[in-house]
Amino acid sequence: MHRDQLRPITPGVLPEVITRYLKAHRTHDTATAVTAFTGDATVIDDGNTYKSTAAIEEWLGRSATEFTYTIHVTDAWQADATHYIATQHLEGDFPGGAIDLRYQFTVRDGLIDRLVIEP
């Protein structure tokens, strides 16, 4: 997704499935978060790739317990009907203590098919 294709949107107009995932992720609700993904979804985070809901559920469970942090959406963009970005600000006890991460979503059939998380 090229940045020049993006148009800013308010976080409140992100698709329901993305909002559901972000809220569940923020509250460490792994069971709800995983329901936002297609069965063959892919997540790329911190140089690792997780493919399938089973792998994503394991990743979510581990990330929910590895560090203590707060998280909130600061910006959102839309490229087209299936591609969205939400920037989230995290603060916590992880190395560095604070970071802004871009969550790049691809939606298919009303669910998240691909999520790439990067600074």
Residue frames as qw, qx, qy, qz and C-alpha x, y, z in Angstrom:
[[0.000, 0.891, 0.455, 0.000, 0.00, 0.00, 0.00],
 [0.441, 0.280, -0.004, 0.853, 1.56, 3.27, -1.10],
 [0.160, -0.467, -0.460, 0.738, 1.12, 6.25, 1.17],
 [0.123, 0.171, -0.242, -0.947, 0.00, 8.46, -1.76],
 [0.343, -0.271, -0.776, -0.455, -3.03, 6.16, -2.24],
 [0.305, -0.417, -0.757, 0.401, -4.23, 6.75, 1.31],
 [0.173, -0.610, -0.147, -0.759, -6.85, 9.19, 2.47],
 [0.023, 0.104, -0.707, 0.699, -7.20, 10.08, 6.15],
 [0.530, -0.475, -0.546, -0.442, -10.36, 8.91, 7.91],
 [0.428, -0.553, 0.425, -0.575, -11.53, 9.13, 11.49],
 [0.016, 0.201, -0.968, 0.148, -10.91, 5.91, 13.44],
 [0.496, 0.200, 0.593, -0.602, -14.66, 5.68, 14.03],
 [0.722, 0.477, -0.081, -0.495, -15.31, 4.88, 10.37],
 [0.039, 0.384, -0.914, -0.129, -12.96, 1.90, 10.21],
 [0.658, -0.104, -0.618, -0.418, -14.85, -1.29, 9.29],
 [0.755, -0.507, 0.107, -0.403, -16.56, -3.03, 12.22],
 [0.970, -0.025, -0.173, 0.169, -14.25, -6.05, 11.97],
 [0.504, 0.432, -0.326, 0.673, -11.15, -3.85, 12.37],
 [0.321, -0.598, 0.222, -0.700, -12.72, -1.95, 15.26],
 [0.914, -0.334, -0.049, -0.225, -13.66, -5.26, 16.91],
 [0.859, 0.144, -0.268, 0.411, -10.11, -6.58, 16.53],
 [0.250, 0.537, -0.301, 0.747, -8.51, -3.36, 17.82],
 [0.554, -0.567, 0.158, -0.589, -10.80, -3.25, 20.88],
 [0.972, -0.216, -0.083, -0.037, -10.20, -6.93, 21.67],
 [0.720, 0.319, -0.290, 0.544, -6.44, -6.51, 21.19],
 [0.031, -0.624, 0.268, -0.733, -6.44, -3.47, 23.50],
 [0.675, -0.469, 0.246, -0.513, -8.27, -5.42, 26.24],
 [0.032, -0.398, 0.916, -0.031, -6.24, -8.62, 25.66],
 [0.757, 0.167, 0.439, -0.454, -9.40, -10.52, 24.65],
 [0.098, -0.342, 0.832, 0.425, -7.74, -13.13, 22.45],
 [0.353, 0.334, 0.873, -0.032, -10.93, -15.16, 21.93],
 [0.355, 0.814, 0.331, -0.320, -12.76, -12.18, 20.42],
 [0.017, 0.742, -0.431, -0.513, -9.74, -10.88, 18.50],
 [0.263, -0.172, 0.881, 0.353, -9.22, -14.14, 16.64],
 [0.429, 0.549, 0.708, -0.115, -12.85, -14.13, 15.42],
 [0.236, 0.831, -0.033, -0.503, -11.99, -11.07, 13.31],
 [0.049, -0.536, 0.716, 0.445, -9.71, -13.11, 11.01],
 [0.818, 0.288, -0.318, -0.383, -10.40, -15.36, 8.02],
 [0.954, -0.238, 0.183, -0.003, -9.44, -19.01, 8.51],
 [0.837, 0.210, 0.102, 0.496, -6.40, -18.61, 6.25],
 [0.009, -0.995, 0.028, -0.094, -5.40, -15.12, 7.41],
 [0.738, 0.177, -0.222, 0.612, -1.80, -13.98, 7.68],
 [0.302, -0.953, -0.001, 0.025, -0.28, -11.69, 10.32],
 [0.696, 0.334, -0.219, 0.597, 3.21, -10.28, 10.00],
 [0.388, -0.904, 0.024, -0.177, 4.62, -8.76, 13.18],
 [0.431, -0.768, 0.469, 0.064, 8.18, -8.09, 14.33],
 [0.186, 0.554, -0.763, -0.276, 9.64, -10.03, 11.38],
 [0.251, 0.011, 0.962, -0.106, 7.53, -13.13, 12.06],
 [0.479, -0.001, -0.465, -0.744, 4.68, -14.51, 9.93],
 [0.351, 0.086, 0.829, -0.426, 1.65, -16.23, 11.45],
 [0.410, 0.070, -0.585, -0.696, -0.62, -18.05, 9.02],
 [0.484, -0.341, -0.786, -0.179, -4.01, -19.52, 10.06],
 [0.470, -0.707, -0.051, -0.526, -6.25, -18.68, 12.99],
 [0.886, -0.379, -0.193, 0.184, -4.47, -21.23, 15.20],
 [0.638, 0.121, -0.115, 0.751, -1.10, -19.50, 14.67],
 [0.036, -0.589, -0.054, -0.806, -2.70, -16.06, 15.07],
 [0.686, -0.645, -0.198, -0.272, -4.41, -17.13, 18.29],
 [0.835, -0.246, -0.179, 0.458, -1.08, -18.33, 19.69],
 [0.395, 0.331, -0.022, 0.857, 0.61, -15.04, 18.68],
 [0.308, -0.666, -0.146, -0.663, -2.21, -12.98, 20.25],
 [0.803, -0.551, -0.229, -0.016, -2.07, -14.99, 23.47],
 [0.746, -0.087, -0.134, 0.646, 1.69, -14.58, 23.74],
 [0.228, 0.428, 0.035, 0.874, 1.65, -10.86, 22.93],
 [0.466, -0.702, -0.234, -0.485, -1.11, -10.27, 25.52],
 [0.803, -0.585, -0.088, 0.072, 1.04, -11.69, 28.32],
 [0.756, 0.222, -0.121, 0.604, 4.60, -10.85, 27.27],
 [0.234, 0.122, -0.194, 0.945, 4.45, -7.18, 28.29],
 [0.026, -0.724, -0.592, 0.354, 2.11, -4.81, 30.09],
 [0.195, -0.003, 0.277, 0.941, 1.10, -1.84, 27.96],
 [0.345, 0.642, 0.418, -0.542, -1.59, 0.65, 27.07],
 [0.300, 0.105, 0.674, 0.667, -2.68, 1.12, 23.48],
 [0.321, 0.696, 0.426, -0.480, -4.84, 3.59, 21.60],
 [0.549, 0.519, 0.471, 0.455, -5.55, 4.50, 17.97],
 [0.206, -0.568, -0.014, 0.797, -4.07, 7.85, 16.95],
 [0.301, 0.476, -0.352, -0.748, -4.78, 7.94, 13.18],
 [0.660, 0.240, 0.712, -0.004, -6.53, 5.99, 10.45],
 [0.202, 0.476, -0.468, -0.717, -6.33, 5.88, 6.66],
 [0.770, 0.321, 0.529, -0.158, -8.16, 4.13, 3.85],
 [0.162, -0.314, 0.659, 0.664, -6.71, 3.16, 0.46],
 [0.437, -0.049, -0.607, -0.661, -9.83, 1.47, -0.95],
 [0.761, -0.325, -0.116, -0.550, -12.74, -0.73, 0.19],
 [0.953, -0.153, -0.257, 0.050, -10.41, -3.48, 1.43],
 [0.675, 0.146, -0.304, 0.656, -7.22, -1.73, 2.63],
 [0.337, -0.897, -0.091, -0.272, -6.95, 0.30, 5.83],
 [0.537, 0.217, -0.508, 0.638, -4.24, 1.48, 8.20],
 [0.503, -0.829, -0.164, -0.183, -4.64, 2.30, 11.88],
 [0.388, 0.472, -0.523, 0.595, -1.74, 3.84, 13.77],
 [0.712, -0.632, -0.296, -0.076, -1.65, 2.84, 17.41],
 [0.070, 0.703, -0.500, 0.502, 0.43, 4.34, 20.18],
 [0.859, -0.302, -0.407, 0.074, 1.71, 1.80, 22.72],
 [0.039, -0.698, 0.504, -0.507, 3.30, 2.60, 26.09],
 [0.918, -0.342, -0.092, -0.176, 4.50, -0.04, 28.50],
 [0.585, -0.653, 0.474, 0.082, 7.26, -2.13, 29.99],
 [0.887, 0.335, 0.198, 0.247, 8.66, -3.37, 26.64],
 [0.587, -0.192, 0.165, 0.769, 12.10, -2.24, 25.39],
 [0.160, 0.304, 0.303, 0.889, 11.93, 1.47, 24.52],
 [0.007, 0.343, 0.622, -0.704, 8.74, 2.01, 26.54],
 [0.424, 0.648, 0.289, -0.563, 6.73, 3.70, 23.78],
 [0.233, -0.092, 0.726, 0.641, 6.16, 3.19, 20.06],
 [0.583, 0.449, 0.080, -0.673, 3.77, 4.09, 17.28],
 [0.363, -0.043, 0.889, 0.275, 2.87, 1.10, 15.12],
 [0.493, 0.270, -0.308, -0.768, 1.07, 0.99, 11.78],
 [0.520, 0.134, 0.829, -0.155, -1.50, -1.80, 11.57],
 [0.313, 0.320, -0.501, -0.741, -2.07, -2.41, 7.85],
 [0.571, 0.176, 0.728, -0.336, -5.28, -4.36, 7.26],
 [0.297, 0.091, -0.682, -0.663, -6.63, -6.17, 4.22],
 [0.556, 0.119, 0.572, -0.590, -10.29, -7.14, 4.58],
 [0.292, 0.079, -0.805, -0.510, -11.92, -10.00, 2.66],
 [0.493, -0.369, -0.732, -0.292, -15.52, -11.17, 2.99],
 [0.488, -0.750, -0.110, -0.433, -16.06, -9.02, 6.08],
 [0.834, -0.513, 0.026, 0.201, -13.02, -10.40, 7.96],
 [0.079, -0.855, 0.472, 0.200, -9.34, -9.50, 8.28],
 [0.948, 0.310, -0.039, 0.057, -7.39, -11.50, 5.72],
 [0.707, 0.244, -0.208, 0.631, -3.98, -9.90, 6.25],
 [0.340, -0.940, -0.028, -0.007, -2.46, -7.73, 8.96],
 [0.688, 0.295, -0.223, 0.624, 1.04, -6.25, 8.78],
 [0.432, -0.891, -0.112, 0.086, 2.31, -4.47, 11.89],
 [0.699, 0.185, -0.053, 0.689, 5.35, -2.22, 11.60],
 [0.284, -0.582, -0.198, 0.736, 6.80, 1.02, 12.97]]
